[in-house]
Amino acid sequence: MARAEVSIVIVSWNSWEYLPACLDSIFKPRNPRLEVILVDNDSEDGTPEKVSRLFPQVRLISSPRNLGYARACNQGLKMANAEFVLLLNPDTILHPDSLSRMIEYLKKDSSVGAVGPQLVGPDGRIQPSCRRFPNYLTLVWEFSGLSKLFPHSKIFGWWRMGDFDFQREKEVDQPMASALLVRRSVVETVGWLDERFGMFFNDVDFCFRIKQGGFKIVYFPEAKVTHHLGASTQKRKVAMIYQTHLGFFKYLQKYHSSGLKSILLLLFGAGLFTSSILRIVCLPFKKVFGNR
């Protein structure tokens, strides 16, 4: 049997509602030689049993407990043998030829270590799927609300890239790892996902290390992937709010805590903690009044 050209690593948690469409989009078209590695984080919806029965070609790792995204993803990465590795969320659908196009892009330019496709919602609208690496100013604009008031500003909307044209191919800092194609050699160079970032900011850290390693990361809109944004995370909103803020703090701690910046870290850490509490407290009101 010929060696796979691409290994697709999917981490699932109670995602069966979306997973069959994701796997069908992988296996039904004429995609390159591939292997699919699914790491299930102790789902309660019967995902492992259903995958084993309906998709026997999937290499399944069924965890007896929820390991978090980073650790589970690393299990899949360590099993991957192909030249390219696609990190893929279970709530995605690959458009025809998108995977082949991303692979060809990496084959043409050896300076590019990773490529992210254009993400679109089920309604076909483009999802802003890239961000710049955050810093302390990012939190100033976020806490002050200026990023919400001026989302397209090159200053206040800098982190969320509100000034970016998502129809254009361009080198970027960090595409979402909802769909991210990486060279296997790059993974071996920069290392696995940092498991200290259990759920969020592991992709930010991973992309930062890829760039530190001297590789480019490119946003490539010719490849498209439909993404049901937040399909799993919306099921545990309180925990996800906490994990998001904790991930942000750990990222700043890892890269922005030397010297006088350690004082800023304490101040903004307190701000992140307060912000997470306020967002959790406000959740019931969002259910009543909607997201406005």
C-alpha positions as a LaTeX table, in Angstrom:
\begin{tabular}{lrrr}
\hline
Residue & $x$ (\AA) & $y$ (\AA) & $z$ (\AA) \\
\hline
Met1 & 0.00 & 0.00 & 0.00 \\
Ala2 & 1.36 & 3.42 & $-1.02$ \\
Arg3 & 2.31 & 5.82 & 1.74 \\
Ala4 & $-0.22$ & 8.58 & 2.39 \\
Glu5 & 0.66 & 12.03 & 1.07 \\
Val6 & $-1.27$ & 13.82 & 3.80 \\
Ser7 & $-2.30$ & 12.87 & 7.34 \\
Ile8 & $-5.51$ & 14.51 & 8.56 \\
Val9 & $-5.72$ & 14.89 & 12.34 \\
Ile10 & $-9.17$ & 15.53 & 13.82 \\
Val11 & $-9.93$ & 15.96 & 17.52 \\
Ser12 & $-13.58$ & 15.37 & 18.42 \\
Trp13 & $-15.72$ & 15.89 & 21.49 \\
Asn14 & $-19.47$ & 15.24 & 21.15 \\
Ser15 & $-19.23$ & 16.27 & 17.51 \\
Trp16 & $-21.14$ & 13.47 & 15.80 \\
Glu17 & $-23.75$ & 15.94 & 14.54 \\
Tyr18 & $-21.11$ & 17.36 & 12.17 \\
Leu19 & $-18.49$ & 14.62 & 11.86 \\
Pro20 & $-20.11$ & 12.44 & 9.14 \\
Ala21 & $-20.28$ & 15.39 & 6.71 \\
Cys22 & $-16.67$ & 16.23 & 7.51 \\
Leu23 & $-15.47$ & 12.67 & 6.85 \\
Asp24 & $-17.60$ & 12.37 & 3.70 \\
Ser25 & $-15.98$ & 15.54 & 2.34 \\
Ile26 & $-12.59$ & 13.90 & 2.88 \\
Phe27 & $-13.25$ & 10.42 & 1.51 \\
Lys28 & $-15.80$ & 10.89 & $-1.29$ \\
Pro29 & $-13.89$ & 13.27 & $-3.62$ \\
Arg30 & $-10.67$ & 12.31 & $-5.38$ \\
Asn31 & $-8.38$ & 13.64 & $-2.70$ \\
Pro32 & $-4.65$ & 12.83 & $-2.56$ \\
Arg33 & $-3.50$ & 9.64 & $-0.85$ \\
Leu34 & $-4.43$ & 10.28 & 2.74 \\
Glu35 & $-4.91$ & 8.86 & 6.19 \\
Val36 & $-7.39$ & 10.19 & 8.73 \\
Ile37 & $-6.50$ & 10.03 & 12.43 \\
Leu38 & $-9.41$ & 10.80 & 14.74 \\
Val39 & $-8.71$ & 11.40 & 18.42 \\
Asp40 & $-11.95$ & 11.33 & 20.40 \\
Asn41 & $-11.93$ & 13.11 & 23.77 \\
Asp42 & $-14.34$ & 10.84 & 25.66 \\
Ser43 & $-17.47$ & 11.84 & 23.72 \\
Glu44 & $-20.86$ & 10.95 & 25.20 \\
Asp45 & $-22.66$ & 10.85 & 21.84 \\
Gly46 & $-21.31$ & 7.50 & 20.67 \\
Thr47 & $-18.74$ & 8.97 & 18.30 \\
Pro48 & $-16.10$ & 6.19 & 18.63 \\
Glu49 & $-18.60$ & 3.38 & 18.05 \\
Lys50 & $-20.26$ & 5.13 & 15.10 \\
Val51 & $-16.94$ & 5.99 & 13.47 \\
Ser52 & $-15.71$ & 2.39 & 13.83 \\
Arg53 & $-18.88$ & 1.12 & 12.19 \\
Leu54 & $-19.42$ & 3.68 & 9.42 \\
Phe55 & $-15.86$ & 4.84 & 8.69 \\
Pro56 & $-13.61$ & 1.83 & 9.32 \\
Gln57 & $-10.80$ & 3.44 & 7.26 \\
Val58 & $-10.32$ & 6.04 & 10.02 \\
Arg59 & $-7.48$ & 5.43 & 12.48 \\
Leu60 & $-9.31$ & 5.95 & 15.77 \\
Ile61 & $-7.84$ & 6.87 & 19.14 \\
Ser62 & $-10.57$ & 6.73 & 21.78 \\
Ser63 & $-9.52$ & 8.47 & 24.99 \\
Pro64 & $-11.08$ & 7.36 & 28.29 \\
Arg65 & $-11.13$ & 11.00 & 29.43 \\
Asn66 & $-11.11$ & 14.48 & 27.93 \\
Leu67 & $-7.44$ & 15.36 & 27.44 \\
Gly68 & $-8.03$ & 18.85 & 26.05 \\
Tyr69 & $-7.38$ & 19.82 & 22.45 \\
Ala70 & $-3.59$ & 20.24 & 22.49 \\
Arg71 & $-2.77$ & 16.93 & 24.14 \\
Ala72 & $-5.26$ & 15.01 & 22.01 \\
Cys73 & $-3.98$ & 16.66 & 18.83 \\
Asn74 & $-0.43$ & 15.70 & 19.74 \\
Gln75 & $-1.50$ & 12.08 & 19.98 \\
Gly76 & $-2.67$ & 12.31 & 16.39 \\
Leu77 & 0.41 & 14.19 & 15.23 \\
Lys78 & 2.69 & 11.52 & 16.68 \\
Met79 & 0.84 & 8.86 & 14.64 \\
Ala80 & 0.99 & 10.87 & 11.41 \\
Asn81 & 3.51 & 9.62 & 8.85 \\
Ala82 & 2.72 & 11.64 & 5.75 \\
Glu83 & 4.73 & 14.50 & 4.26 \\
Phe84 & 1.93 & 16.95 & 5.07 \\
Val85 & $-0.40$ & 17.15 & 8.09 \\
Leu86 & $-3.81$ & 18.81 & 8.05 \\
Leu87 & $-5.20$ & 19.89 & 11.42 \\
Leu88 & $-8.96$ & 19.84 & 10.90 \\
Asn89 & $-11.96$ & 20.49 & 13.12 \\
Pro90 & $-14.82$ & 17.99 & 13.03 \\
Asp91 & $-17.32$ & 20.78 & 12.26 \\
Thr92 & $-15.78$ & 21.50 & 8.86 \\
Ile93 & $-16.43$ & 20.44 & 5.27 \\
Leu94 & $-13.62$ & 20.44 & 2.71 \\
His95 & $-14.60$ & 21.92 & $-0.62$ \\
Pro96 & $-13.63$ & 19.87 & $-3.69$ \\
Asp97 & $-9.95$ & 20.21 & $-4.67$ \\
Ser98 & $-9.17$ & 22.48 & $-1.69$ \\
Leu99 & $-6.86$ & 19.97 & $-0.07$ \\
Ser100 & $-5.03$ & 19.29 & $-3.34$ \\
Arg101 & $-4.59$ & 23.01 & $-3.93$ \\
Met102 & $-3.07$ & 23.57 & $-0.50$ \\
Ile103 & $-0.68$ & 20.65 & $-0.98$ \\
Glu104 & 0.40 & 21.95 & $-4.38$ \\
Tyr105 & 0.99 & 25.38 & $-2.86$ \\
Leu106 & 3.35 & 23.95 & $-0.25$ \\
Lys107 & 5.12 & 21.86 & $-2.88$ \\
Lys108 & 5.80 & 24.94 & $-5.02$ \\
Asp109 & 7.31 & 27.11 & $-2.26$ \\
Ser110 & 9.63 & 25.47 & 0.25 \\
Ser111 & 9.81 & 28.68 & 2.34 \\
Val112 & 6.16 & 28.26 & 3.33 \\
Gly113 & 5.70 & 26.05 & 6.38 \\
Ala114 & 1.92 & 26.19 & 6.70 \\
Val115 & $-1.10$ & 27.31 & 4.72 \\
Gly116 & $-4.64$ & 28.15 & 5.86 \\
Pro117 & $-7.68$ & 28.07 & 3.58 \\
Gln118 & $-10.55$ & 30.53 & 3.40 \\
Leu119 & $-13.20$ & 29.58 & 5.97 \\
Val120 & $-16.85$ & 30.19 & 5.12 \\
Gly121 & $-19.96$ & 29.67 & 7.20 \\
Pro122 & $-22.82$ & 27.37 & 6.20 \\
Asp123 & $-24.45$ & 30.47 & 4.66 \\
Gly124 & $-21.43$ & 30.97 & 2.40 \\
Arg125 & $-20.22$ & 34.12 & 4.14 \\
Ile126 & $-16.47$ & 34.47 & 4.68 \\
Gln127 & $-15.36$ & 33.99 & 8.28 \\
Pro128 & $-12.47$ & 36.23 & 9.42 \\
Ser129 & $-10.06$ & 33.40 & 10.13 \\
Cys130 & $-6.66$ & 35.05 & 10.64 \\
Arg131 & $-5.21$ & 37.15 & 13.42 \\
Arg132 & $-1.97$ & 38.89 & 14.21 \\
Phe133 & 0.03 & 37.80 & 17.22 \\
Pro134 & $-1.40$ & 39.55 & 20.31 \\
Asn135 & 0.44 & 41.74 & 22.79 \\
Tyr136 & $-0.44$ & 44.00 & 25.72 \\
Leu137 & $-1.86$ & 46.71 & 23.44 \\
Thr138 & $-4.29$ & 44.10 & 22.15 \\
Leu139 & $-5.78$ & 43.88 & 25.65 \\
Val140 & $-5.98$ & 47.66 & 25.96 \\
Trp141 & $-8.08$ & 47.90 & 22.81 \\
Glu142 & $-10.17$ & 44.87 & 23.85 \\
Phe143 & $-10.83$ & 46.06 & 27.44 \\
Ser144 & $-11.59$ & 49.62 & 26.33 \\
Gly145 & $-14.09$ & 48.45 & 23.74 \\
Leu146 & $-12.28$ & 50.38 & 21.00 \\
Ser147 & $-11.76$ & 47.17 & 19.01 \\
Lys148 & $-15.55$ & 46.72 & 18.90 \\
Leu149 & $-16.28$ & 50.38 & 18.10 \\
Phe150 & $-13.68$ & 50.52 & 15.31 \\
Pro151 & $-13.31$ & 46.91 & 14.09 \\
His152 & $-11.80$ & 47.90 & 10.73 \\
Ser153 & $-9.22$ & 50.28 & 12.18 \\
Lys154 & $-5.57$ & 49.41 & 11.47 \\
Ile155 & $-4.84$ & 50.32 & 15.10 \\
Phe156 & $-7.82$ & 49.22 & 17.20 \\
Gly157 & $-8.75$ & 46.29 & 14.96 \\
Trp158 & $-5.12$ & 45.25 & 14.50 \\
Trp159 & $-5.28$ & 41.91 & 16.38 \\
Arg160 & $-8.49$ & 40.70 & 14.75 \\
Met161 & $-7.29$ & 41.96 & 11.34 \\
Gly162 & $-10.39$ & 44.03 & 10.67 \\
Asp163 & $-8.42$ & 45.84 & 7.95 \\
Phe164 & $-7.62$ & 42.60 & 6.07 \\
Asp165 & $-9.13$ & 41.60 & 2.72 \\
Phe166 & $-10.00$ & 37.91 & 3.10 \\
Gln167 & $-10.30$ & 37.56 & $-0.67$ \\
Arg168 & $-6.55$ & 38.08 & $-1.06$ \\
Glu169 & $-3.71$ & 35.60 & $-0.71$ \\
Lys170 & $-1.19$ & 36.94 & 1.78 \\
Glu171 & 1.44 & 35.94 & 4.31 \\
Val172 & $-0.12$ & 36.13 & 7.79 \\
Asp173 & 0.72 & 35.45 & 11.42 \\
Gln174 & $-1.93$ & 32.99 & 12.50 \\
Pro175 & $-4.77$ & 31.32 & 10.59 \\
Met176 & $-7.28$ & 29.38 & 12.66 \\
Ala177 & $-6.24$ & 25.78 & 13.26 \\
Ser178 & $-9.80$ & 24.79 & 12.33 \\
Ala179 & $-8.11$ & 23.92 & 9.04 \\
Leu180 & $-4.34$ & 24.31 & 8.82 \\
Leu181 & $-2.01$ & 22.37 & 6.53 \\
Val182 & 1.55 & 22.03 & 7.84 \\
Arg183 & 4.67 & 20.33 & 6.53 \\
Arg184 & 5.56 & 17.31 & 8.63 \\
Ser185 & 9.19 & 18.52 & 8.61 \\
Val186 & 8.07 & 21.82 & 10.14 \\
Val187 & 6.29 & 20.01 & 12.97 \\
Glu188 & 9.46 & 18.03 & 13.61 \\
Thr189 & 11.46 & 21.28 & 13.66 \\
Val190 & 9.28 & 23.44 & 15.93 \\
Gly191 & 7.77 & 20.67 & 18.06 \\
Trp192 & 4.28 & 19.54 & 19.01 \\
Leu193 & 1.50 & 21.76 & 20.31 \\
Asp194 & 2.30 & 23.16 & 23.75 \\
Glu195 & 0.04 & 21.19 & 26.08 \\
Arg196 & 0.03 & 24.00 & 28.64 \\
Phe197 & $-2.50$ & 25.60 & 26.29 \\
Gly198 & $-5.25$ & 23.05 & 26.82 \\
Met199 & $-8.00$ & 24.44 & 24.59 \\
Phe200 & $-7.21$ & 27.92 & 23.29 \\
Phe201 & $-4.10$ & 29.77 & 22.09 \\
Asn202 & $-2.25$ & 26.52 & 21.37 \\
Asp203 & $-2.67$ & 27.37 & 17.67 \\
Val204 & $-1.41$ & 30.93 & 18.26 \\
Asp205 & 1.65 & 29.57 & 20.05 \\
Phe206 & 2.18 & 26.91 & 17.36 \\
Cys207 & 2.07 & 29.47 & 14.56 \\
Phe208 & 4.37 & 31.80 & 16.49 \\
Arg209 & 6.95 & 29.03 & 16.75 \\
Ile210 & 6.58 & 28.24 & 13.06 \\
Lys211 & 7.37 & 31.87 & 12.24 \\
Gln212 & 10.23 & 31.88 & 14.75 \\
Gly213 & 11.60 & 28.84 & 12.93 \\
Gly214 & 11.97 & 30.93 & 9.78 \\
Phe215 & 8.95 & 29.58 & 7.91 \\
Lys216 & 6.17 & 31.59 & 6.25 \\
Ile217 & 2.48 & 31.05 & 6.94 \\
Val218 & 0.13 & 31.89 & 4.09 \\
Tyr219 & $-3.60$ & 32.56 & 3.93 \\
Phe220 & $-4.76$ & 30.91 & 0.70 \\
Pro221 & $-8.36$ & 31.78 & $-0.31$ \\
Glu222 & $-8.33$ & 29.58 & $-3.43$ \\
Ala223 & $-8.84$ & 26.68 & $-1.01$ \\
Lys224 & $-12.16$ & 26.83 & 0.86 \\
Val225 & $-13.56$ & 25.05 & 3.89 \\
Thr226 & $-17.04$ & 25.38 & 5.35 \\
His227 & $-16.87$ & 25.84 & 9.12 \\
His228 & $-19.68$ & 25.58 & 11.68 \\
Leu229 & $-18.04$ & 28.03 & 14.06 \\
Gly230 & $-18.01$ & 26.97 & 17.71 \\
Ala231 & $-19.97$ & 23.74 & 17.25 \\
Ser232 & $-18.30$ & 22.03 & 20.23 \\
Thr233 & $-17.24$ & 25.00 & 22.34 \\
Gln234 & $-20.79$ & 26.42 & 22.49 \\
Lys235 & $-21.84$ & 23.34 & 24.47 \\
Arg236 & $-19.73$ & 24.44 & 27.46 \\
Lys237 & $-19.80$ & 28.24 & 27.30 \\
Val238 & $-18.73$ & 28.96 & 30.88 \\
Ala239 & $-15.73$ & 26.63 & 30.69 \\
Met240 & $-14.79$ & 27.98 & 27.27 \\
Ile241 & $-14.85$ & 31.62 & 28.42 \\
Tyr242 & $-12.53$ & 30.71 & 31.27 \\
Gln243 & $-10.24$ & 28.68 & 29.01 \\
Thr244 & $-10.04$ & 31.51 & 26.44 \\
His245 & $-8.91$ & 34.05 & 29.03 \\
Leu246 & $-6.55$ & 31.56 & 30.66 \\
Gly247 & $-4.99$ & 30.79 & 27.28 \\
Phe248 & $-4.46$ & 34.50 & 26.59 \\
Phe249 & $-2.75$ & 34.91 & 29.97 \\
Lys250 & $-0.48$ & 31.89 & 29.39 \\
Tyr251 & 0.50 & 33.24 & 25.96 \\
Leu252 & 1.51 & 36.61 & 27.43 \\
Gln253 & 3.28 & 34.81 & 30.24 \\
Lys254 & 5.28 & 32.73 & 27.77 \\
Tyr255 & 6.36 & 35.51 & 25.42 \\
His256 & 5.81 & 38.87 & 27.17 \\
Ser257 & 6.78 & 38.54 & 30.84 \\
Ser258 & 10.45 & 39.55 & 30.96 \\
Gly259 & 11.66 & 42.55 & 32.99 \\
Leu260 & 9.13 & 45.35 & 33.52 \\
Lys261 & 6.60 & 43.42 & 31.41 \\
Ser262 & 6.09 & 41.09 & 34.39 \\
Ile263 & 4.26 & 43.95 & 36.16 \\
Leu264 & 2.03 & 44.41 & 33.12 \\
Leu265 & 1.38 & 40.68 & 33.12 \\
Leu266 & 0.04 & 40.85 & 36.69 \\
Leu267 & $-2.15$ & 43.85 & 35.89 \\
Phe268 & $-3.57$ & 42.41 & 32.71 \\
Gly269 & $-3.88$ & 38.99 & 34.30 \\
Ala270 & $-6.20$ & 40.54 & 36.87 \\
Gly271 & $-8.05$ & 42.26 & 34.03 \\
Leu272 & $-8.46$ & 39.00 & 32.13 \\
Phe273 & $-9.77$ & 37.27 & 35.26 \\
Thr274 & $-12.27$ & 40.08 & 35.87 \\
Ser275 & $-13.31$ & 40.04 & 32.21 \\
Ser276 & $-13.95$ & 36.29 & 32.30 \\
Ile277 & $-16.12$ & 36.63 & 35.43 \\
Leu278 & $-18.17$ & 39.45 & 33.86 \\
Arg279 & $-18.70$ & 37.50 & 30.64 \\
Ile280 & $-19.83$ & 34.43 & 32.58 \\
Val281 & $-22.21$ & 36.51 & 34.73 \\
Cys282 & $-23.70$ & 38.11 & 31.61 \\
Leu283 & $-24.40$ & 34.78 & 29.85 \\
Pro284 & $-28.01$ & 34.46 & 31.15 \\
Phe285 & $-28.81$ & 37.95 & 29.86 \\
Lys286 & $-27.48$ & 37.04 & 26.41 \\
Lys287 & $-29.87$ & 34.10 & 26.35 \\
Val288 & $-32.77$ & 36.44 & 27.08 \\
Phe289 & $-31.83$ & 39.44 & 24.94 \\
Gly290 & $-29.65$ & 37.78 & 22.32 \\
Asn291 & $-26.14$ & 38.75 & 21.19 \\
Arg292 & $-26.41$ & 42.45 & 20.44 \\
\hline
\end{tabular}
